[in-house]
Amino acid sequence: MTTNSYSEHYRRDGVRITHDPYAPGMAEKYGTPGRTDGEGFDPYADSVVLEYTAASSCVIHPIIRLPDQDHNPHPGPVYAGGGYALSTLMLEDAAMLTSMLDKFPDLANDVTTGGAQSLHMCGMSPHNQHAARYLVEHDADIEALDTYGMTPLQRMASNNLATGARVLLEAGADFTNVGKCGRSPLHIARGSAANDVGSSGSKSNVIKLIVTKREGAPEVGGEYHPRSPVDIPKGFAAVCEAQGWDILSTWARLNGVDPRADTWFAHSTNDSYIYHNKIDGKWWIDGPDGKGVWVVDGPTHAPPSHGWTHMKKSTKEGGPKILTIRKLKDKR
């Protein structure tokens, strides 16, 4: 462990605070414990905080550093009073947040003066983590990078926020994504002793997928359940036969046949299916006839919640939204 100029500090839940909350000037600037800054900073409870300066002219000058004591010599956040995006201010009021996002959906991906989006701010405190679900439902970018090059899931991991992490994982967030900070959410969770955030690096614990918003192809909407790669979708087999392709070898090349890693998902009432194509690295939603309907880039462990492109129309309008339900252990 690196020796620093100040002692390490921990929150009550055991998560390491990556700055010195009692450094000279902290109380004068942010208040004493329990009386901290009303705009979101709580250096006594937040394990990681965004650090930046906002000039009075509204020109933003971010200070880009890895947010831990090994890389950041400053005692705490530096804030010049620029304020936060409206959606961020409402993270603790679900009704108000939902109402505002319904009227102004772009706020779900609005960037604060600190370089973070609202989903990142959800990962900064136990109270705000619950707003992640509403933001995800309004198409917030679950893999967005903040000033430090961190994703919302990396923020959740750094602060031991299991509820918020679960929401992001259900939406298809990649637990192996290192962003631009070079550390995956799992690595960050271990480094901060954030033991409540469960890992999820494969499709093995997915219970089901729920597909909604399927304009133009209602048959692909509904629930999908995991299936062994030994079983081949009927539509896939039909396409192979029509094209004169060998069914088994084609399925092995595109989906794979490893029962531990190559799970695909079958519709509960018809022959539509969802699988990750190993050749192009994309997730496909195929209709009952085996023909592709929607496609999207994404990690292997789960399909992204949104961003799907219609195969024929080459547009994302009316695309589906996917909720990934996992069997996760919640230690809280």
C-alpha positions in Angstrom: 0.0 0.0 0.0 1.3 3.4 -0.9 2.2 5.7 2.0 0.5 9.1 1.7 0.8 12.4 3.5 -2.4 11.8 5.3 -4.1 8.8 7.0 -6.7 6.7 5.1 -10.3 7.2 6.0 -13.3 4.9 5.8 -17.0 5.3 5.7 -19.2 3.4 8.3 -19.9 0.7 5.7 -16.1 0.0 5.3 -15.6 1.7 2.0 -12.4 3.6 1.7 -12.6 7.4 1.2 -10.1 8.4 -1.4 -9.3 11.8 0.0 -8.8 13.4 3.5 -12.2 14.8 4.6 -10.6 16.5 7.6 -7.8 18.3 5.7 -7.4 22.0 6.5 -10.0 24.1 4.8 -12.5 21.3 4.2 -14.9 22.4 7.1 -14.7 26.0 6.1 -15.5 25.3 2.5 -18.0 22.4 2.8 -19.2 22.5 6.5 -18.8 20.1 9.3 -20.1 16.5 9.2 -23.9 16.7 8.9 -23.8 20.2 7.7 -22.2 19.8 4.3 -22.6 21.6 1.0 -26.2 21.6 -0.2 -25.4 21.1 -3.8 -24.3 17.5 -3.6 -20.8 17.3 -2.1 -20.4 15.4 1.2 -16.7 14.8 1.7 -17.4 12.9 4.9 -19.6 10.3 3.3 -18.6 10.1 -0.4 -15.7 7.9 -1.1 -15.0 9.4 -4.5 -15.9 13.0 -5.6 -15.6 14.8 -8.9 -13.0 17.5 -8.8 -13.2 20.5 -11.1 -13.3 24.3 -11.3 -16.1 26.2 -13.0 -15.2 29.8 -14.0 -17.8 32.5 -13.5 -17.9 32.9 -17.3 -19.3 29.4 -17.5 -16.1 28.1 -19.2 -15.4 24.7 -17.7 -11.8 23.8 -16.8 -11.9 20.1 -15.6 -9.0 18.8 -13.5 -8.4 15.3 -14.9 -6.9 12.8 -12.5 -7.5 9.3 -11.3 -9.7 9.7 -8.3 -7.7 8.0 -5.6 -5.1 9.2 -3.1 -2.2 7.6 -5.1 -2.8 10.0 -8.0 -4.7 13.0 -6.5 -2.6 15.2 -4.1 -5.5 17.6 -3.5 -7.3 17.2 -0.1 -10.8 17.2 -1.7 -13.1 18.5 -4.3 -12.5 22.0 -5.7 -15.8 23.7 -6.6 -16.4 27.2 -7.7 -20.2 27.3 -7.6 -21.2 26.5 -11.2 -24.2 24.4 -10.2 -25.6 21.1 -11.5 -27.9 20.0 -14.2 -31.6 20.2 -13.3 -32.0 16.4 -13.4 -29.1 16.0 -11.0 -30.8 18.3 -8.5 -33.9 16.1 -8.5 -32.2 12.7 -8.0 -33.7 12.4 -4.5 -37.3 13.2 -5.7 -38.4 10.3 -7.9 -41.8 11.9 -8.8 -40.3 15.2 -9.8 -37.4 13.6 -11.7 -39.7 11.3 -13.7 -42.0 14.2 -14.5 -39.2 16.4 -15.7 -37.6 13.5 -17.8 -41.0 12.9 -19.4 -41.1 16.5 -20.6 -37.4 16.9 -21.3 -35.9 13.4 -22.0 -32.6 14.9 -23.1 -31.9 15.7 -19.4 -31.2 12.0 -18.8 -27.9 12.5 -20.6 -27.2 16.1 -19.6 -23.6 16.8 -18.5 -23.0 18.7 -15.3 -20.4 21.4 -14.8 -18.2 18.7 -13.3 -18.2 16.6 -16.4 -20.5 13.9 -15.1 -24.0 12.8 -16.2 -26.8 12.2 -13.8 -26.1 8.4 -13.8 -22.6 9.1 -12.5 -24.1 11.3 -9.7 -26.4 8.4 -8.8 -23.2 6.5 -8.0 -22.0 9.1 -5.6 -24.3 8.5 -2.6 -26.7 5.8 -1.2 -29.7 8.2 -1.6 -29.1 9.0 -5.2 -28.5 5.4 -6.4 -32.3 4.7 -6.4 -32.8 7.3 -9.2 -30.7 5.2 -11.6 -33.8 3.1 -12.5 -35.7 6.2 -13.6 -32.8 7.5 -15.6 -32.3 4.1 -17.3 -36.0 4.0 -18.2 -35.5 7.3 -20.0 -32.6 6.0 -22.0 -29.7 7.4 -20.0 -26.3 6.2 -21.4 -25.2 3.4 -19.1 -21.7 3.4 -20.4 -21.1 7.2 -20.5 -17.7 8.4 -19.3 -17.2 11.3 -16.9 -14.3 13.6 -16.4 -12.2 10.8 -15.0 -13.1 8.4 -17.8 -15.3 6.3 -15.5 -18.7 4.7 -16.2 -21.7 4.9 -13.9 -21.1 1.3 -12.9 -17.6 2.1 -11.9 -19.0 4.9 -9.7 -21.4 2.5 -8.1 -18.6 0.1 -7.4 -16.4 2.7 -5.9 -19.1 3.6 -3.4 -20.4 0.1 -2.6 -23.9 0.9 -4.0 -25.4 -2.5 -4.7 -28.9 -1.3 -5.5 -27.7 1.1 -8.2 -25.2 -1.4 -9.5 -28.0 -4.0 -9.9 -30.1 -1.5 -11.9 -27.2 -0.9 -14.3 -26.4 -4.6 -14.7 -30.0 -5.3 -15.5 -29.8 -2.6 -18.2 -26.8 -4.4 -19.7 -23.9 -2.4 -18.2 -20.6 -4.1 -18.8 -18.9 -5.2 -15.5 -15.6 -5.6 -17.4 -15.6 -2.1 -19.0 -12.4 -0.3 -17.8 -13.5 3.0 -19.4 -10.5 5.3 -19.6 -9.4 5.0 -16.0 -8.0 1.5 -16.7 -9.8 -0.3 -13.9 -13.0 -2.4 -14.2 -15.9 -2.0 -11.8 -14.9 -5.2 -10.1 -11.3 -4.0 -9.7 -12.6 -0.7 -8.2 -14.9 -2.5 -5.8 -12.2 -4.6 -4.5 -9.8 -1.7 -4.1 -12.4 0.3 -2.1 -13.5 -2.8 -0.1 -16.9 -2.4 -1.6 -18.0 -5.9 -0.9 -21.7 -5.4 -1.5 -21.4 -4.9 -5.2 -21.8 -8.4 -6.8 -19.9 -9.3 -9.9 -21.5 -10.3 -13.2 -19.1 -11.1 -16.0 -21.1 -13.6 -18.0 -24.6 -14.6 -19.1 -24.7 -17.5 -16.6 -26.9 -15.8 -14.0 -29.4 -14.2 -16.4 -32.9 -15.3 -15.5 -34.8 -13.6 -18.4 -34.8 -10.7 -20.8 -37.8 -8.4 -21.1 -38.2 -6.6 -24.5 -40.5 -3.6 -24.8 -41.0 -0.7 -27.3 -40.9 -2.8 -30.4 -42.5 -0.6 -33.1 -42.9 -2.3 -36.4 -42.2 -5.8 -35.1 -44.6 -6.6 -32.2 -43.8 -10.3 -32.3 -40.3 -9.8 -30.9 -41.7 -8.1 -27.8 -42.1 -10.0 -24.5 -40.1 -12.2 -22.3 -37.0 -14.3 -23.3 -35.5 -17.1 -21.3 -32.0 -18.6 -21.5 -31.4 -21.6 -23.6 -28.5 -24.0 -23.9 -26.4 -23.5 -27.1 -27.0 -27.2 -27.8 -30.5 -26.2 -28.7 -30.6 -24.3 -32.0 -33.4 -21.8 -32.8 -35.9 -23.1 -35.3 -35.8 -19.9 -37.3 -32.0 -20.0 -37.5 -32.1 -23.6 -38.7 -34.7 -22.7 -41.4 -32.5 -19.9 -42.7 -29.5 -22.2 -42.9 -31.4 -24.8 -44.8 -32.7 -22.2 -47.2 -29.2 -20.9 -47.8 -27.7 -24.4 -48.1 -25.5 -23.9 -45.0 -24.6 -26.6 -42.5 -26.7 -25.8 -39.4 -24.4 -27.1 -36.7 -21.2 -25.5 -38.0 -22.9 -22.2 -38.8 -24.4 -22.0 -35.3 -21.1 -22.9 -33.7 -19.4 -20.0 -35.6 -22.0 -17.4 -34.9 -23.3 -18.2 -31.4 -20.9 -20.8 -30.1 -21.6 -24.1 -28.4 -20.0 -23.7 -25.0 -22.8 -24.3 -22.4 -20.9 -22.1 -19.9 -20.6 -19.0 -22.1 -22.8 -19.2 -25.2 -26.3 -19.0 -23.8 -29.0 -17.6 -26.2 -32.5 -16.4 -25.3 -35.7 -17.8 -26.7 -39.1 -16.0 -26.7 -41.6 -17.4 -24.3 -44.5 -17.7 -26.8 -43.1 -17.7 -30.3 -39.8 -18.6 -32.1 -38.1 -15.2 -31.9 -34.7 -15.3 -30.3 -31.8 -13.1 -29.1 -28.2 -14.1 -29.4 -24.7 -12.5 -29.4 -23.0 -13.0 -32.8 -19.3 -13.9 -32.3 -18.4 -12.9 -35.9 -19.6 -9.3 -35.9 -19.7 -8.7 -32.1 -23.3 -7.6 -32.2 -26.5 -8.7 -30.4 -29.3 -9.7 -32.7 -33.0 -10.0 -32.2 -34.3 -12.4 -34.9 -38.0 -12.9 -35.7 -39.7 -16.3 -35.7 -38.6 -16.8 -39.3 -34.9 -16.4 -38.3 -34.5 -13.1 -40.1 -32.8 -10.3 -38.2 -35.0 -7.5 -37.0 -32.9 -5.4 -34.6 -29.1 -5.3 -34.1 -26.8 -3.5 -31.7 -23.1 -3.5 -30.6 -22.6 -4.6 -27.0 -20.7 -6.6 -24.5 -20.9 -10.4 -24.5 -22.5 -10.7 -21.0 -25.8 -9.0 -21.8 -27.6 -7.1 -24.5 -27.6 -3.3 -24.1 -30.9 -1.7 -22.9 -31.2 0.5 -25.9 -29.5 1.8 -29.1 -30.8 -0.9 -31.4 -30.9 -0.4 -35.2 -33.7 -1.8 -37.4 -32.2 -4.0 -40.0 -34.3 -3.0 -42.9 -34.9 0.7 -42.1 -31.4 1.4 -40.8 -32.8 3.6 -38.0 -32.9 3.5 -34.3 -36.4 5.1 -34.1 -38.9 2.9 -32.4 -36.2 0.6 -31.2 -36.7 -1.9 -28.4 -35.7 -1.4 -24.8 -34.3 -4.5 -23.0 -34.3 -5.2 -19.3 -31.9 -7.9 -18.2 -33.1 -9.7 -15.0 -30.2 -11.4 -13.2 -30.0 -13.7 -10.2 -27.7 -11.6 -8.0 -26.7 -12.0 -4.4 -27.6 -8.9 -2.4 -25.6 -8.7 0.8 -27.4 -5.7 2.2 
